[in-house]
Amino acid sequence: MSSVMLGTINNNDSSVEPFSLTSRFFPSKVGGQPAWLDLKQIPEASELTCLKCNIPLVFLCQLYAPINEPEFNGTCFHRTLFVFYCHECKDERTYTVFRSQLPKQNDYYSEEPAEPADPNIVPDMWGISLCKVCGCKSVMEFQYKYCSLHHKNIDLNKELKDKFIAVLPEYIINEDCDDCSEDGSFNSEDDDSDDSDNFNEGIIPKGSLHDISNVDEALLEMAYGGDKDDEYFEKFKKSISAVPEQIIRYDRSGLPLWICTKRIPKSHDILPCQNCGKQRIFEFQIMPQILYYLKLPESSRKESFNFGILAVYTCPESCDSGPKYKKEFLWEQSAL
């Protein structure tokens, strides 16, 4: 049985070079601006705006998760999932997940691995301008400098910069595994086992953090906020004990690690793929430990961003029809 792949953050690591966070190095990362995969078909600003409060969504993280299994015929040689959320809403908070994928031969990236000295590859090379605040697609209404009036005002008004969250602190996501086995890898070329149905082979640089164990217990209690005898919560704590600082659990076709008995979805709660109609499968979850690194102030509505877990479900065939950035599904579990 394959191990669950974990993502961690080392916020003491000053060795991360800025080039490694750019699109041509296919990063998995938290915060900053998105490192878009397909550089010509970036989502419109309207697709990244909260429909309830009309404020642009905040980029939370992206995960590079290619699928190298033969039945996918090379369509997912490069594949990245992007997660956005609304920082201003609390009840029924808006989340958006986009999936982008490319074959080995594509319009943007060489078949050979990029080198640090290589010129950067940016959407502007294809006539796509990005918002100078958040890095999402800008619009003509704001001279192709901003995605929205909100981000234009934030850029020009220091008081608004202090009041609203537009961009989160940026960190690389490093690789770990739940059992520290030597063959646990996101790279299928290094794994000849037959467990490909149990996890997806993405590539995340190695590394982990080991200095926040004292913070985790209080953080998890806050995220959980329920019955201390809850068997799910006890299982949750036991399962993460080997790597308590984990912010990502990746187990494509597996099952989420729920934090409590509340708000566990039924099969009909997970919406099918909007493009091919297939029932989505679980791919990865974002853990509440990520909140420790974001150190977010309270929002303008005096409510903090908080959750139990965020479970991301994706098309089982990672279908290639439809828009180049396809929406997937996120389920928020919170006991509060």
Salt bridges, closest charged atoms under 4 A:
GLU44 OE2 - LYS137 NZ 2.83
ASP107 OD2 - LYS40 NZ 3.14
ASP155 OD2 - LYS132 NZ 3.30
ASP162 OD2 - LYS158 NZ 3.05
GLU170 OE2 - LYS29 NZ 2.84
GLU175 OE2 - LYS206 NZ 3.89
GLU217 OE2 - LYS237 NZ 3.44
GLU221 OE1 - LYS228 NZ 3.44
GLU234 OE2 - LYS237 NZ 3.71
GLU245 OE2 - HIS210 ND1 3.57
ASP269 OD1 - HIS268 NE2 3.54
GLU283 OE2 - ARG79 NH1 2.73
GLU317 OE2 - LYS278 NZ 2.57
GLU328 OE2 - ARG99 NE 2.57
GLU328 OE1 - ARG280 NE 2.62
